[in-house]
Amino acid sequence: MTFPFFTTPVRHSLRIALPGLLAAATLHPAGSMAQTQPANALLPNTTELELSASGTVQAQPDELTATFLAEARADTAASAQAQVNALVGKVTAASAHVTGVTLNAESYFVHHEDGDARQNRRPQWVARQSIRLTASDGKVLLPLVGQLQADNLALTRLDWSLSREKRMELTRKAETLALQDMQQRAQAAAATLKLDVAFIRTVTLEDENMPRPMPMMMMPRAASIETAPPEAPTGMQDVTATVRAKLVLKPAG
C-alpha cells in the first residue's frame, strides 16, 4: 500500500545519528492538537503519528591519511625554523615523485621555552609543523611513510576514512533505506490501530556527515634501523541516516 506525500518541504539537518536506532511513536488525538497547536489543527477523526527510523550501509574506507610532525629545537628562532623548513622540504620533495599522493602543510608553531637549571635544560626555541599526506591507495602511500620515518619525521597518526564523494554516495543510500523503513513502520502502526495513513505532514532527514577516521597510532622509528613500512589494515565503516516524520492517520475504510 502506498500513501500520498504532503506538500510540506523536507527539512535537512546535520545531527549525528547512531546505528540501530529504534523507532519511537507518539500519538496525538485530534482534539488535543487543535487546542495546543491551532495552526496545525487536525481534521476531525484524525490522529497524528510521530515516527523515527534509520538506515545503515557499510563500505570499505577509500582514503588513507598519514600525519607527520616536523619539529626542531635551537638557540634562535631562525635556526629552529630553518631546520623545520628543511624537514618539510624533504616531505615535499619525496611526495612529488609519488603519483596519487596529496600533500597539505598544516599548522606552523614557534615558541620559546625557558631554561630549568634543576634539570640542566637551557632556554631554547622550538618550531614545529604538521604535514598531512593523503592517498586512495595504501600501497602507494605506505612505502613513502616508511621513507619519511627513516628521515626522522615523526608519524603521529595513520587513518583510514571515507572520502567525501564516497560518503555522499553512501549517505544517499542510507537515507533511502531510512525512508523505506519509516514507510513500513507507519503502515504497520496504522494497521495495528485499524487506521489508514492520510498523508505525511513533515519529514526530517539527519545523517552523519563528518568523516569517522579509523586511527592507528604509529611510533616513530630510528633512522639507523631498517624495518618494513608500516601497515594500515582496513575495516568496514558504517554510514547511518535517520528520518523523523509526522504523519496523519484517518479512520480505515
VENHUNOR-V585957 format. One line per field, one symbol per residue. psi: psi as a letter, one per 40 degrees, with the letter a starting at -180 (. if undefined). Layout:
BEGIN
psi = ???
END
This chain:
BEGIN
psi = hiiihiehihiiifihiiifhiihhhhhidddddddgddfhiiifihhhhiiiihhiiihiehhhhhihhiihididdddddddddddddddddddehhehhhhhbhhhhihhiihddefhiiiihiiiihhhhiehdddddddddddddefhhheihhhihidddddddddddddddddddddddddddddefiihdihdihhhhiheiigigighhhiiidehhiiiiigiiiiiihhihhhihihiiii.
END
